[in-house]
Amino acid sequence: MSNSSLIVSSKTQLALDQLRAYESPNVLYIAPDGSWPIVWEHATGMYVWDVEGKKYLDLTAAFGVAAAGHANPRVVAAGKRQMGRLLHAMGDVHPHVLKGKLAKKLSEITFERWSASSQKHLTGKTIFCNSGFESVEVALKTALLATGRSGVIAFKDAYHGLGYGALNTTYRQIFRDPFQSQLARFGSFIPFPKKSGEVEGIERLLRDLLEKKSFGAVLVEPVQGRGGIHIPPPEFLPMLRRLCDQYEALLILDEVYTGFGRTGRWFSCEYSGIVPDLICLGKALTGGFPLSACVGRAEMIDRAWPRSTGEAIHTSTFLGHPVGCAMALAEIKEISDKNLVERSAEMGLLLVEELKSRIVPPSGFEVKVRGQGLMVGMELNLMNGEPASEFCLQIVSQMLQRGFILLPDGEAGNVISFTPPLTITHHQIRETVLALSDIIAKK
């Protein structure tokens, strides 16, 4: 090994050694053989470079955040301008101009747009937060205030974040078990339909729970993300809307992952044409700054939340941060101007077609591909139906060595998820699938 490669490798080692020494051991997984993780140095567009100078094609958009590409020039410029003008304001006391502008824009692209062709014109009102799970917790608080009922119905395999409120509605035991003694346990879980024919049975379960009159909300991801890229039958969300109306419960859509063009529509709920009572937004909202939002029907928000008399009952120091608001307005404009929603639909179809036509599983394995826009999952199982978790992890690790960033999803870690920036090209999709096909063919 040359001296230069020793110097280069020491950069990754130094960064990981510092994290081992000074960060909680529960945060970062470090493979014993050094194959995982890489340490990011910079990113632009579709690509990431690590501290060794190696270039990677990012098929994750950094958890779906970089919808308009990493370090999008328009978004970065907006953030820089705002930093030089006003770096911080006083969230719930003395506001800044952009908070109102962004709240108006979020109303326009959600409730106002959804009701444009109906007789009842709707507007939305926003409560800003910092992270996606916080927007879920605001929605849960809103449901309690609006209905007086604390129970929330969520779904198996759901992921709504790890805050103490959101944890009550996140399904996986690994996240909830260590903290059960401190959880309120107001969430009840029913199955999430993954294929046609399951909705009717789920409707009966849901109706039985709502009959108890103790549930104020139904919380659902229109497409389950971390649960394994599960897409429900088209009649599922309309059924939820109908029962929520009948039993006067709020329908909360967690579109933190699916929002802003990820699924080939501005919001995934638009495939079914239903209008939620509350929608939770985050990730791609700013393209990279910690800002999220819970947007609800204006009349319901006004009815649920008391008017401030000088003390907000839900707030934070960084509420509606000016830099985040500036970047969000720029990100929304970039997605619109570059037709990235339509591009997501087009590229998503291509990705699914390429995976289905080119990926040939080795003997003893089966592959299932599903997707909505550029939210695509490739599930790997043994022929007996057992999840091929180890096989999946090996593929993701080998793709990383070849310069492709992917993530495993699903409770068993047997689903390779594809959530790239919406700017991905035909060539980059084919390049990815060819590399993936080659790795799998050699297994």
Secondary structure as the mmCIF struct_conf table of DSSP 4:
data_model
#
loop_
_struct_conf.conf_type_id
_struct_conf.id
_struct_conf.beg_label_comp_id
_struct_conf.beg_label_asym_id
_struct_conf.beg_label_seq_id
_struct_conf.end_label_comp_id
_struct_conf.end_label_asym_id
_struct_conf.end_label_seq_id
HELX_RH_AL_P HELX_RH_AL_P1 ASN A 3 TYR A 22
BEND BEND1 GLU A 23 GLU A 23
TURN_TY1_P TURN_TY1_P1 PRO A 25 VAL A 27
TURN_TY1_P TURN_TY1_P2 PRO A 32 ASP A 33
BEND BEND2 GLY A 34 GLY A 34
BEND BEND3 TRP A 36 TRP A 36
STRN STRN1 TRP A 40 THR A 44
STRN STRN2 GLY A 45 GLY A 45
TURN_TY1_P TURN_TY1_P3 MET A 46 MET A 46
STRN STRN3 TYR A 47 ASP A 50
TURN_TY1_P TURN_TY1_P4 VAL A 51 GLU A 52
STRN STRN4 LYS A 55 ASP A 58
BEND BEND4 LEU A 59 THR A 60
HELX_RH_AL_P HELX_RH_AL_P2 ALA A 61 GLY A 64
TURN_TY1_P TURN_TY1_P5 VAL A 65 VAL A 65
TURN_TY1_P TURN_TY1_P6 ALA A 67 ALA A 68
STRN STRN5 HIS A 70 HIS A 70
TURN_TY1_P TURN_TY1_P7 ALA A 71 ALA A 71
HELX_RH_AL_P HELX_RH_AL_P3 PRO A 73 ARG A 85
BEND BEND5 LEU A 87 LEU A 87
STRN STRN6 MET A 90 MET A 90
TURN_TY1_P TURN_TY1_P8 GLY A 91 VAL A 93
STRN STRN7 HIS A 94 HIS A 94
HELX_RH_AL_P HELX_RH_AL_P4 VAL A 97 SER A 107
HELX_RH_PI_P HELX_RH_PI_P1 GLU A 108 GLU A 112
HELX_RH_AL_P HELX_RH_AL_P5 ARG A 113 TRP A 114
TURN_TY1_P TURN_TY1_P9 SER A 115 SER A 117
BEND BEND6 SER A 118 LYS A 120
STRN STRN8 GLY A 124 CYS A 129
BEND BEND7 ASN A 130 SER A 131
HELX_RH_AL_P HELX_RH_AL_P6 GLY A 132 THR A 147
BEND BEND8 GLY A 148 GLY A 148
STRN STRN9 GLY A 151 PHE A 155
TURN_TY1_P TURN_TY1_P10 LYS A 156 ASP A 157
BEND BEND9 LEU A 162 GLY A 163
TURN_TY1_P TURN_TY1_P11 TYR A 164 GLY A 165
HELX_RH_3T_P HELX_RH_3T_P1 ALA A 166 THR A 169
HELX_RH_AL_P HELX_RH_AL_P7 GLN A 173 ARG A 176
HELX_RH_3T_P HELX_RH_3T_P2 ASP A 177 GLN A 182
STRN STRN10 GLY A 187 ILE A 190
HELX_LH_PP_P HELX_LH_PP_P1 PRO A 191 PRO A 193
BEND BEND10 LYS A 195 LYS A 195
TURN_TY1_P TURN_TY1_P12 SER A 196 GLY A 197
HELX_RH_AL_P HELX_RH_AL_P8 VAL A 199 LEU A 210
TURN_TY1_P TURN_TY1_P13 GLU A 211 LYS A 212
BEND BEND11 LYS A 213 LYS A 213
STRN STRN11 PHE A 215 VAL A 220
BEND BEND12 PRO A 222 VAL A 223
STRN STRN12 GLN A 224 GLN A 224
TURN_TY1_P TURN_TY1_P14 GLY A 225 GLY A 228
STRN STRN13 HIS A 230 HIS A 230
TURN_TY1_P TURN_TY1_P15 PRO A 234 GLU A 235
HELX_RH_AL_P HELX_RH_AL_P9 PHE A 236 TYR A 247
TURN_TY1_P TURN_TY1_P16 GLU A 248 GLU A 248
STRN STRN14 LEU A 250 ASP A 254
TURN_TY1_P TURN_TY1_P17 VAL A 256 THR A 263
BEND BEND13 GLY A 264 PHE A 267
HELX_RH_3T_P HELX_RH_3T_P3 SER A 268 TYR A 271
TURN_TY1_P TURN_TY1_P18 SER A 272 GLY A 273
BEND BEND14 ASP A 277 ASP A 277
STRN STRN15 LEU A 278 LEU A 281
HELX_RH_3T_P HELX_RH_3T_P4 LYS A 283 LEU A 285
TURN_TY1_P TURN_TY1_P19 THR A 286 THR A 286
BEND BEND15 GLY A 287 PRO A 290
STRN STRN16 SER A 292 ARG A 297
HELX_RH_AL_P HELX_RH_AL_P10 ALA A 298 ALA A 304
BEND BEND16 TRP A 305 TRP A 305
HELX_LH_PP_P HELX_LH_PP_P2 PRO A 306 SER A 308
BEND BEND17 THR A 309 GLY A 310
BEND BEND18 ILE A 313 HIS A 314
TURN_TY1_P TURN_TY1_P20 THR A 317 GLY A 320
HELX_RH_AL_P HELX_RH_AL_P11 PRO A 322 ASP A 337
TURN_TY1_P TURN_TY1_P21 LYS A 338 ASN A 339
HELX_RH_AL_P HELX_RH_AL_P12 LEU A 340 ARG A 358
HELX_LH_PP_P HELX_LH_PP_P3 PRO A 361 PRO A 362
TURN_TY1_P TURN_TY1_P22 SER A 363 GLY A 364
STRN STRN17 PHE A 365 GLN A 372
TURN_TY1_P TURN_TY1_P23 GLY A 373 LEU A 374
STRN STRN18 MET A 375 LEU A 382
TURN_TY1_P TURN_TY1_P24 MET A 383 ASN A 384
BEND BEND19 GLY A 385 GLY A 385
STRN STRN19 PRO A 387 PRO A 387
HELX_RH_AL_P HELX_RH_AL_P13 SER A 389 GLN A 401
TURN_TY1_P TURN_TY1_P25 ARG A 402 GLY A 403
STRN STRN20 PHE A 404 ILE A 405
STRN STRN21 LEU A 407 ASP A 409
BEND BEND20 GLY A 410 GLY A 410
TURN_TY1_P TURN_TY1_P26 GLU A 411 ALA A 412
BEND BEND21 GLY A 413 GLY A 413
STRN STRN22 VAL A 415 PHE A 418
TURN_TY1_P TURN_TY1_P27 LEU A 422 THR A 423
HELX_RH_AL_P HELX_RH_AL_P14 HIS A 426 ALA A 441
TURN_TY1_P TURN_TY1_P28 LYS A 442 LYS A 442
#
